[in-house]
């Protein structure tokens, strides 16, 4: 039975006398239960076993892929159904009448999301290792076809894929978009996208589509700031293991040079534990302060008078012998947020024992070095 023969058979759109409708029902029942319906690979199978999708997805996913990806508890994997070359043709209408299950791009994307979504501490979500192994075994050419297909036919690409581990890397691993980069091999453990997924093959359209998809979901060209951002995420989070001294000093020199060359990158360091305090603890930039020998601020006179242990901590003296000129280091520390003055913030008289005799006052000021500039608004009786 050829696909063309389906056009001869009665379909649900045909207006036929009631006495012939039983024949149509019998044909449909036989096509659904017996191996009579043409498949995508030019075989025949029961329509109840078939799934339907666009030709582009059928081209991407082989029968072995379908057998791996879709559940089939009865031990009989689904097959791709034949597709009509023209929508609303008699062949298309007949296939529609068989109620073949739709398993198209939306369903495939949902499966990708389910299997490759990055770990979530709250809900204990992590990628499916069997699925990632299947993905790793695919060729760069296949991966390029996947990316180009998603770029051309998937809606809301960036939103759907940003949290998926779906980027093929040069070392064979599968990475997250925001931690993956275009570029040459920079050495170390920088996650570079496998160039073959957007440069190989003869189809320029497919190459461009693959790279466009990767860019859209968050893959970036690697530069100095991206390298530093990656280093911070890997070595200077609260949970990360402290690097050895040689690695740390190399990193620190890189940090200082970057902020000197690109001042706007100072904000990259705000949430990273990059400074050691005099007490041996590690701090984020805004949790340390500078005093002699880095700057003459006299902040230690105030902070060391506090009885309780609290932020901020004084910058460790080790940095005097770190290979970076003190003036440069001090300027870097200030740029990324280290304290050089005492900030006096607005407050109320709520906890003052003489609150009833007070008019709430606003106090603002800034202590810089050893000089305080303070202004009082309202009563000073508090």
Backbone torsions as a table, in degrees:
resi	resn	phi	psi	omega
1	UNK	NA	118.6	-177.9
2	UNK	-89.8	160.3	175.9
3	UNK	-57.7	-35.2	-179.0
4	UNK	-63.6	-30.4	-178.9
5	UNK	-66.1	-24.9	179.5
6	UNK	-62.1	-26.8	-179.6
7	UNK	-69.0	-21.2	-178.6
8	UNK	-82.6	-27.5	-175.0
9	UNK	-74.0	150.8	179.6
10	UNK	-68.6	136.7	179.4
11	UNK	-120.9	170.2	-175.5
12	UNK	-60.6	-19.5	-179.7
13	UNK	-81.2	-15.3	-178.4
14	UNK	-73.4	135.5	174.7
15	UNK	-92.5	99.0	-177.8
16	UNK	-120.7	153.2	179.2
17	UNK	-58.5	153.7	-175.9
18	UNK	-59.6	-34.1	-176.3
19	UNK	-66.9	-18.6	179.3
20	UNK	-97.3	-8.4	-176.7
21	UNK	-67.0	-27.8	176.2
22	UNK	-64.2	-36.6	177.9
23	UNK	-63.4	-44.9	179.9
24	UNK	-61.7	-41.8	-179.9
25	UNK	-63.9	-37.5	179.9
26	UNK	-67.7	-40.5	178.4
27	UNK	-61.5	-46.0	-179.3
28	UNK	-62.0	-43.1	-179.3
29	UNK	-62.1	-41.5	178.9
30	UNK	-66.8	-41.3	-179.0
31	UNK	-65.9	-31.9	-178.2
32	UNK	-77.5	-30.6	-173.1
33	UNK	-106.4	-20.5	-177.9
34	UNK	-112.8	156.1	-178.7
35	UNK	-73.5	71.3	-176.3
36	UNK	-119.5	-19.9	-174.9
37	UNK	-84.3	128.7	179.5
38	UNK	-61.3	141.2	178.3
39	UNK	-107.3	170.6	-178.2
40	UNK	-63.0	-31.3	-178.5
41	UNK	-94.2	24.1	173.5
42	UNK	66.8	29.7	172.8
43	UNK	-111.8	-166.0	177.9
44	UNK	-136.1	143.9	179.6
45	UNK	-154.1	165.3	174.9
46	UNK	-66.0	137.3	-177.3
47	UNK	-60.9	-29.7	179.2
48	UNK	-65.6	-17.5	179.6
49	UNK	-92.1	-11.7	-171.3
50	UNK	-90.4	157.2	172.0
51	UNK	-129.2	154.9	-173.8
52	UNK	-123.7	144.7	177.3
53	UNK	-162.1	175.9	175.1
54	UNK	-66.9	156.1	-178.3
55	UNK	-59.7	-33.9	-178.2
56	UNK	-63.1	-38.3	178.7
57	UNK	-74.1	-36.8	176.8
58	UNK	-62.9	-35.9	177.9
59	UNK	-67.2	-33.7	-177.4
60	UNK	-76.5	-44.3	-172.8
61	UNK	-103.1	116.8	179.5
62	UNK	-77.2	173.6	177.3
63	UNK	-62.0	-36.2	176.2
64	UNK	-64.5	-38.9	177.0
65	UNK	-62.1	-45.4	179.9
66	UNK	-61.7	-41.0	179.4
67	UNK	-62.7	-34.4	179.3
68	UNK	-76.8	-40.3	-170.4
69	UNK	-80.2	-34.0	-173.7
70	UNK	-104.3	141.7	177.0
71	UNK	-68.7	139.8	175.0
72	UNK	-149.5	81.1	-175.6
73	UNK	-60.3	-25.7	-179.0
74	UNK	-81.2	0.7	178.9
75	UNK	82.0	1.5	-179.9
76	UNK	-112.0	103.7	-176.8
77	UNK	-69.4	152.0	178.2
78	UNK	-71.1	163.3	179.0
79	UNK	-127.5	156.7	174.6
80	UNK	-74.2	133.2	175.3
81	UNK	-79.9	157.9	172.1
82	UNK	-64.3	146.7	178.0
83	UNK	-111.0	149.1	176.9
84	UNK	-79.5	137.6	-180.0
85	UNK	-74.3	-18.5	-179.3
86	UNK	-133.2	128.2	-179.6
87	UNK	-67.7	140.6	179.4
88	UNK	67.2	14.0	172.4
89	UNK	-75.0	172.0	-179.8
90	UNK	-63.8	-35.1	177.2
91	UNK	-63.7	-45.5	179.9
92	UNK	-62.1	-42.2	179.9
93	UNK	-64.7	-38.7	179.4
94	UNK	-67.3	-44.0	179.5
95	UNK	-62.0	-37.8	176.7
96	UNK	-61.0	-38.2	179.6
97	UNK	-66.7	-18.3	178.6
98	UNK	-82.5	-6.2	178.8
99	UNK	55.4	43.5	177.6
100	UNK	-67.1	134.9	-176.5
101	UNK	-64.5	131.6	177.3
102	UNK	-83.3	123.9	173.2
103	UNK	-136.9	82.9	-173.1
104	UNK	-106.1	-155.0	-173.8
105	UNK	-63.7	-38.5	179.8
106	UNK	-61.0	-41.9	179.9
107	UNK	-69.1	-37.9	178.8
108	UNK	-65.1	-42.4	179.0
109	UNK	-64.1	-40.0	177.6
110	UNK	-63.1	-37.9	176.3
111	UNK	-65.2	-42.7	176.9
112	UNK	-58.5	-44.9	-180.0
113	UNK	-60.9	-43.7	-178.5
114	UNK	-64.8	-38.4	-172.7
115	UNK	-90.2	-23.3	-172.5
116	UNK	-117.1	1.2	-178.9
117	UNK	-61.3	134.7	-176.9
118	UNK	-67.0	156.7	-177.0
119	UNK	-55.0	138.4	177.9
120	UNK	-122.6	114.9	-175.3
121	UNK	-62.5	-35.9	-175.5
122	UNK	-69.4	-46.0	-175.5
123	UNK	-103.2	5.2	178.6
124	UNK	56.7	44.7	179.7
125	UNK	-95.8	133.0	176.2
126	UNK	-148.5	157.2	-177.0
127	UNK	-61.5	153.2	177.1
128	UNK	-82.3	115.3	-174.8
129	UNK	-64.7	-35.8	178.0
130	UNK	-64.3	-39.9	179.0
131	UNK	-66.9	-43.2	179.5
132	UNK	-62.7	-36.0	177.2
133	UNK	-65.3	-42.4	176.2
134	UNK	-59.6	-43.4	-179.7
135	UNK	-64.7	-43.2	-179.2
136	UNK	-61.5	-31.5	-176.5
137	UNK	-78.1	-9.2	177.0
138	UNK	-74.2	150.7	-178.7
139	UNK	-77.4	159.1	173.6
140	UNK	-57.0	-35.7	179.4
141	UNK	-63.5	-42.1	178.0
142	UNK	-64.1	-42.2	-179.0
143	UNK	-64.7	-38.7	176.1
144	UNK	-60.8	-42.7	178.5
145	UNK	-62.3	-40.3	177.7
146	UNK	-61.2	-49.8	-177.7
147	UNK	-62.6	-42.6	-179.9
148	UNK	-64.3	-39.6	177.8
149	UNK	-62.6	-46.8	179.7
150	UNK	-64.3	-36.5	178.6
151	UNK	-65.3	-39.7	-175.2
152	UNK	-81.0	-34.4	-167.2
153	UNK	-119.7	-13.1	-178.0
154	UNK	-90.7	139.7	176.1
155	UNK	-93.2	154.7	177.7
156	UNK	52.2	48.7	-174.6
157	UNK	-57.3	-52.6	-175.0
158	UNK	-60.2	-46.4	-178.1
159	UNK	-62.6	-41.7	-173.3
160	UNK	-72.6	-32.1	-168.0
161	UNK	-109.9	-7.0	-175.7
162	UNK	-60.2	-30.9	-178.1
163	UNK	-97.7	8.3	-177.7
164	UNK	-97.2	139.7	173.4
165	UNK	-84.4	93.9	-168.6
166	UNK	-139.2	1.9	-175.3
167	UNK	-96.3	119.4	178.5
168	UNK	-75.5	123.8	-177.3
169	UNK	-101.8	162.5	-175.7
170	UNK	-62.6	-27.4	-179.7
171	UNK	-87.7	5.9	177.7
172	UNK	93.4	-9.0	178.7
173	UNK	-78.0	167.8	176.7
174	UNK	-114.4	119.8	-172.3
175	UNK	-112.9	168.9	172.8
176	UNK	-81.1	145.3	-178.3
177	UNK	-55.9	-46.3	-173.9
178	UNK	-69.7	-15.5	178.5
179	UNK	-110.2	19.7	-178.8
180	UNK	-122.4	148.4	-171.9
181	UNK	-138.0	148.2	168.3
182	UNK	-81.9	146.9	175.0
183	UNK	149.9	-174.9	177.6
184	UNK	-86.6	177.0	178.9
185	UNK	-75.1	107.4	-178.4
186	UNK	-88.0	1.3	-177.6
187	UNK	81.4	174.8	179.5
188	UNK	67.2	-145.4	-175.9
189	UNK	-115.5	32.1	178.0
190	UNK	-71.8	124.3	-177.9
191	UNK	-78.4	98.1	-178.9
192	UNK	-97.8	135.2	178.1
193	UNK	-65.2	139.4	174.7
194	UNK	-61.3	115.4	-176.2
195	UNK	-60.3	-26.6	-177.5
196	UNK	-62.8	-24.6	-176.8
197	UNK	-75.7	-9.8	175.5
198	UNK	-135.1	8.8	176.9
199	UNK	-127.2	-18.7	-175.9
200	UNK	-82.1	168.0	176.9
201	UNK	84.9	173.6	-175.4
202	UNK	-99.9	-8.9	-175.9
203	UNK	-93.0	104.6	178.0
204	UNK	-63.6	-35.9	179.2
205	UNK	-61.8	-42.8	-179.2
206	UNK	-70.1	-38.6	176.8
207	UNK	-59.5	-49.3	-179.2
208	UNK	-63.6	-39.1	179.2
209	UNK	-64.0	-40.1	179.9
210	UNK	-65.0	-44.6	-179.3
211	UNK	-69.7	-36.9	178.0
212	UNK	-61.3	-42.2	178.3
213	UNK	-60.7	-47.6	-178.8
214	UNK	-62.1	-40.8	178.5
215	UNK	-64.3	-41.6	-177.1
216	UNK	-63.3	-35.1	-176.5
217	UNK	-88.5	-2.3	171.5
218	UNK	124.9	-1.2	176.4
219	UNK	-71.6	136.6	-174.9
220	UNK	-124.4	158.4	170.0
221	UNK	-68.9	134.5	-176.8
222	UNK	-84.0	136.2	176.4
223	UNK	-139.7	-171.4	-177.5
224	UNK	-62.2	-42.9	-177.7
225	UNK	-67.8	-36.4	178.7
226	UNK	-67.4	-37.4	177.1
227	UNK	-63.8	-42.9	178.6
228	UNK	-65.3	-42.1	178.4
229	UNK	-57.6	-41.4	179.5
230	UNK	-66.6	-42.6	178.4
231	UNK	-60.4	-43.2	-179.9
232	UNK	-61.5	-41.9	-178.1
233	UNK	-69.4	-28.8	-175.8
234	UNK	-91.5	-30.0	-171.9
235	UNK	-121.0	-12.7	-171.7
236	UNK	-128.9	33.6	169.1
237	UNK	-92.2	168.9	-178.8
238	UNK	-63.4	-31.4	-176.3
239	UNK	-87.9	-15.1	-172.8
240	UNK	-72.1	150.7	174.7
241	UNK	-75.5	134.8	-177.9
242	UNK	-61.7	135.2	177.4
243	UNK	-72.5	161.7	175.9
244	UNK	-69.8	166.0	-173.7
245	UNK	-59.2	-42.3	-178.2
246	UNK	-62.6	-44.1	178.8
247	UNK	-65.0	-43.7	-179.1
248	UNK	-61.5	-45.0	-178.4
249	UNK	-66.7	-36.5	175.1
250	UNK	-63.0	-43.2	178.7
251	UNK	-62.8	-44.4	-177.9
252	UNK	-61.0	-41.3	177.6
253	UNK	-62.9	-38.9	177.1
254	UNK	-64.6	-40.6	179.8
255	UNK	-62.7	-46.5	-178.3
256	UNK	-63.3	-45.0	-179.2
257	UNK	-62.8	-39.0	-179.4
258	UNK	-64.4	-46.8	-178.1
259	UNK	-68.6	-27.9	175.4
260	UNK	-70.4	-38.2	-179.0
261	UNK	-80.3	-36.5	-178.6
262	UNK	-132.5	84.6	-176.0
263	UNK	-54.1	-31.3	-178.7
264	UNK	-64.4	-17.4	-178.2
265	UNK	-78.1	-3.6	180.0
266	UNK	-56.9	-30.5	-178.1
267	UNK	-68.3	-16.1	179.8
268	UNK	-63.1	-25.1	-170.2
269	UNK	-92.7	-3.4	-169.8
270	UNK	-55.5	-39.7	-173.4
271	UNK	-105.0	18.6	-176.1
272	UNK	-112.2	142.3	179.8
273	UNK	-86.5	85.7	-172.7
274	UNK	-110.0	-7.9	-177.0
275	UNK	-118.8	139.3	172.9
276	UNK	-95.9	134.5	178.0
277	UNK	-89.5	167.4	180.0
278	UNK	-61.1	-23.0	179.1
279	UNK	-84.6	1.0	179.3
280	UNK	89.3	-7.2	176.5
281	UNK	-84.8	160.3	179.6
282	UNK	-105.3	144.1	-171.6
283	UNK	-134.4	155.1	166.0
284	UNK	-74.8	158.3	-174.3
285	UNK	-52.0	-43.1	-175.8
286	UNK	-80.0	5.9	178.4
287	UNK	-108.8	9.5	174.0
288	UNK	-122.0	157.3	175.5
289	UNK	-128.9	157.7	180.0
290	UNK	-105.1	138.6	171.5
291	UNK	-149.3	-176.2	-179.5
292	UNK	-53.4	136.3	14.6
293	UNK	-94.2	9.3	-177.7
294	UNK	-85.6	-50.3	176.3
295	UNK	-144.1	149.7	179.4
296	UNK	-90.5	85.7	-176.6
297	UNK	-111.2	-19.5	-175.3
298	UNK	62.2	16.0	179.1
299	UNK	-65.1	-29.0	-179.9
300	UNK	-63.5	-30.5	178.5
301	UNK	-61.3	-34.1	179.1
302	UNK	-82.2	-53.3	-172.6
303	UNK	-67.0	-33.8	-179.8
304	UNK	-75.1	-13.2	176.8
305	UNK	-82.1	-13.5	179.4
306	UNK	-71.3	135.9	-176.9
307	UNK	-76.8	-37.5	-176.2
308	UNK	-84.3	152.3	174.6
309	UNK	-80.1	122.1	-178.4
310	UNK	-157.8	165.1	172.7
311	UNK	-68.9	155.3	-3.1
312	UNK	-88.8	171.3	176.0
313	UNK	-109.9	154.1	179.6
314	UNK	-77.4	138.7	-179.9
315	UNK	-60.9	133.0	-175.3
316	UNK	-63.1	147.4	179.4
317	UNK	-73.8	-9.1	179.6
318	UNK	-58.2	-25.8	-175.7
319	UNK	-72.7	-9.3	175.2
320	UNK	-69.0	-21.1	-176.7
321	UNK	-126.0	42.4	-177.1
322	UNK	-103.2	2.1	179.8
323	UNK	89.3	5.9	178.2
324	UNK	-119.7	129.9	-179.7
325	UNK	-54.2	137.6	-175.5
326	UNK	-55.4	-41.6	-179.0
327	UNK	-62.4	-41.2	179.5
328	UNK	-67.0	-43.5	-179.4
329	UNK	-63.6	-43.8	179.2
330	UNK	-61.3	-42.7	179.2
331	UNK	-63.7	-39.8	177.4
332	UNK	-63.3	-47.4	-178.3
333	UNK	-59.1	-42.3	177.8
334	UNK	-64.8	-41.3	-177.4
335	UNK	-61.9	-35.7	-176.1
336	UNK	-90.9	-4.2	171.2
337	UNK	125.1	2.6	178.9
338	UNK	-62.4	146.2	-175.5
339	UNK	-79.9	135.6	174.2
340	UNK	-124.7	1.2	179.1
341	UNK	-151.0	163.4	180.0
342	UNK	-94.6	116.2	-179.7
343	UNK	-88.9	121.5	177.5
344	UNK	-101.7	119.2	-172.2
345	UNK	-103.1	156.3	178.8
346	UNK	-64.3	140.0	179.0
347	UNK	-148.0	-179.1	179.2
348	UNK	-119.5	177.4	178.3
349	UNK	-93.3	17.2	-170.3
350	UNK	-54.4	-38.8	-175.7
351	UNK	-104.8	10.9	179.0
352	UNK	-79.0	130.8	-179.5
353	UNK	-61.8	-21.3	178.3
354	UNK	-102.4	29.7	-174.3
355	UNK	-55.6	-38.1	-176.9
356	UNK	-67.5	-20.1	-179.9
357	UNK	-98.8	8.0	-174.5
358	UNK	-112.1	150.6	166.2
359	UNK	-102.5	123.8	-178.3
360	UNK	-48.2	133.1	-176.4
361	UNK	-117.0	147.4	173.4
362	UNK	-104.1	125.1	-178.6
363	UNK	-117.5	124.6	177.6
364	UNK	-130.4	151.7	177.9
365	UNK	172.1	177.3	-179.7
366	UNK	-152.0	126.8	175.3
367	UNK	-98.0	117.3	179.6
368	UNK	-121.6	122.6	-174.7
369	UNK	65.5	-126.2	-179.9
370	UNK	-109.8	12.0	-176.7
371	UNK	-112.6	128.4	179.3
372	UNK	-107.1	135.4	173.4
373	UNK	-118.7	109.6	-173.4
374	UNK	-129.4	135.5	176.0
375	UNK	-123.0	141.6	-179.7
376	UNK	-116.5	137.8	177.8
377	UNK	-117.8	130.5	-178.9
378	UNK	87.1	-155.5	-176.4
379	UNK	-71.1	147.5	174.2
380	UNK	-107.5	13.2	-178.1
381	UNK	-71.9	-14.6	-177.4
382	UNK	-78.2	NA	NA
